[in-house]
């Protein structure tokens, strides 16, 4: 059986550049700052929880792309 390779998108998470999980705004944040305060939409959230939401969204998006790839007949 000949299987077609599929693409996997690599997401690099920069520890210093944080993205708002609500509006997508990106801003610098220091490691010592434990609360994420978005300067764009005023979201206030634990920084680790905000990051986990972004990681989940990236993983879900990657899986969706993989599932939506067309299947070739054998």
Phi and psi in degrees as GROMACS dihedral restraints (atoms count N, CA, C in turn):
[ dihedral_restraints ]
;  ai    aj    ak    al  type     phi  dphi    fc
    3     4     5     6     1   -91.1    20    10
    4     5     6     7     1   115.6    20    10
    6     7     8     9     1  -102.1    20    10
    7     8     9    10     1   135.5    20    10
    9    10    11    12     1   -82.5    20    10
   10    11    12    13     1   129.5    20    10
   12    13    14    15     1   -66.3    20    10
   13    14    15    16     1   153.2    20    10
   15    16    17    18     1  -119.5    20    10
   16    17    18    19     1   156.4    20    10
   18    19    20    21     1   -89.7    20    10
   19    20    21    22     1   141.6    20    10
   21    22    23    24     1  -120.7    20    10
   22    23    24    25     1   123.7    20    10
   24    25    26    27     1   -84.8    20    10
   25    26    27    28     1   126.8    20    10
   27    28    29    30     1   -90.7    20    10
   28    29    30    31     1   127.8    20    10
   30    31    32    33     1  -107.8    20    10
   31    32    33    34     1   123.7    20    10
   33    34    35    36     1  -100.7    20    10
   34    35    36    37     1   122.4    20    10
   36    37    38    39     1   -98.6    20    10
   37    38    39    40     1   114.2    20    10
   39    40    41    42     1   -85.7    20    10
   40    41    42    43     1   120.8    20    10
   42    43    44    45     1   -66.0    20    10
   43    44    45    46     1   -22.1    20    10
   45    46    47    48     1   -94.9    20    10
   46    47    48    49     1   -20.7    20    10
   48    49    50    51     1  -108.2    20    10
   49    50    51    52     1   112.4    20    10
   51    52    53    54     1  -108.5    20    10
   52    53    54    55     1   142.9    20    10
   54    55    56    57     1  -110.5    20    10
   55    56    57    58     1   136.8    20    10
   57    58    59    60     1   -68.4    20    10
   58    59    60    61     1   129.0    20    10
   60    61    62    63     1   -75.0    20    10
   61    62    63    64     1    -9.8    20    10
   63    64    65    66     1   -96.7    20    10
   64    65    66    67     1   -53.0    20    10
   66    67    68    69     1  -109.3    20    10
   67    68    69    70     1   -11.6    20    10
   69    70    71    72     1    87.1    20    10
   70    71    72    73     1    -1.2    20    10
   72    73    74    75     1   -61.2    20    10
   73    74    75    76     1   137.4    20    10
   75    76    77    78     1  -108.9    20    10
   76    77    78    79     1   137.9    20    10
   78    79    80    81     1  -153.6    20    10
   79    80    81    82     1   155.0    20    10
   81    82    83    84     1   -71.2    20    10
   82    83    84    85     1   144.9    20    10
   84    85    86    87     1  -147.9    20    10
   85    86    87    88     1   134.3    20    10
   87    88    89    90     1   -79.4    20    10
   88    89    90    91     1   150.0    20    10
   90    91    92    93     1   -60.2    20    10
   91    92    93    94     1   -33.4    20    10
   93    94    95    96     1   -70.8    20    10
   94    95    96    97     1   -17.9    20    10
   96    97    98    99     1   -80.9    20    10
   97    98    99   100     1   113.2    20    10
   99   100   101   102     1   -91.9    20    10
  100   101   102   103     1   -14.0    20    10
  102   103   104   105     1  -111.7    20    10
  103   104   105   106     1   131.4    20    10
  105   106   107   108     1   -87.2    20    10
  106   107   108   109     1   121.8    20    10
  108   109   110   111     1  -119.4    20    10
  109   110   111   112     1   106.2    20    10
  111   112   113   114     1   -73.7    20    10
  112   113   114   115     1   127.4    20    10
  114   115   116   117     1   -77.9    20    10
  115   116   117   118     1   -11.8    20    10
  117   118   119   120     1   -94.1    20    10
  118   119   120   121     1   -50.6    20    10
  120   121   122   123     1  -114.3    20    10
  121   122   123   124     1     2.0    20    10
  123   124   125   126     1    69.3    20    10
  124   125   126   127     1    18.7    20    10
  126   127   128   129     1   -60.8    20    10
  127   128   129   130     1   135.8    20    10
  129   130   131   132     1  -126.5    20    10
  130   131   132   133     1   117.1    20    10
  132   133   134   135     1  -154.7    20    10
  133   134   135   136     1   150.7    20    10
  135   136   137   138     1   -54.4    20    10
  136   137   138   139     1   131.6    20    10
  138   139   140   141     1   -60.5    20    10
  139   140   141   142     1   -36.9    20    10
  141   142   143   144     1   -70.0    20    10
  142   143   144   145     1   -37.3    20    10
  144   145   146   147     1   -66.6    20    10
  145   146   147   148     1   -42.3    20    10
  147   148   149   150     1   -58.4    20    10
  148   149   150   151     1   -45.0    20    10
  150   151   152   153     1   -63.3    20    10
  151   152   153   154     1   -40.3    20    10
  153   154   155   156     1   -64.7    20    10
  154   155   156   157     1   -35.0    20    10
  156   157   158   159     1   -64.5    20    10
  157   158   159   160     1   -42.2    20    10
  159   160   161   162     1   -66.4    20    10
  160   161   162   163     1   -39.9    20    10
  162   163   164   165     1   -65.3    20    10
  163   164   165   166     1   -43.1    20    10
  165   166   167   168     1   -61.1    20    10
  166   167   168   169     1   -43.6    20    10
  168   169   170   171     1   -63.3    20    10
  169   170   171   172     1   -40.5    20    10
  171   172   173   174     1   -65.4    20    10
  172   173   174   175     1   -41.9    20    10
  174   175   176   177     1   -66.1    20    10
  175   176   177   178     1   -42.3    20    10
  177   178   179   180     1   -63.0    20    10
  178   179   180   181     1   -41.6    20    10
  180   181   182   183     1   -63.4    20    10
  181   182   183   184     1   -43.0    20    10
  183   184   185   186     1   -64.5    20    10
  184   185   186   187     1   -42.6    20    10
  186   187   188   189     1   -65.8    20    10
  187   188   189   190     1   -38.4    20    10
  189   190   191   192     1   -62.7    20    10
  190   191   192   193     1   -42.4    20    10
  192   193   194   195     1   -62.4    20    10
  193   194   195   196     1   -40.1    20    10
  195   196   197   198     1   -66.0    20    10
  196   197   198   199     1   -44.6    20    10
  198   199   200   201     1   -67.8    20    10
  199   200   201   202     1   -33.3    20    10
  201   202   203   204     1   -81.8    20    10
  202   203   204   205     1    -3.6    20    10
  204   205   206   207     1   -67.5    20    10
  205   206   207   208     1   139.4    20    10
  207   208   209   210     1   -65.2    20    10
  208   209   210   211     1   146.3    20    10
  210   211   212   213     1   -99.1    20    10
  211   212   213   214     1   128.9    20    10
  213   214   215   216     1   -87.6    20    10
  214   215   216   217     1   141.7    20    10
  216   217   218   219     1   -72.5    20    10
  217   218   219   220     1   145.4    20    10
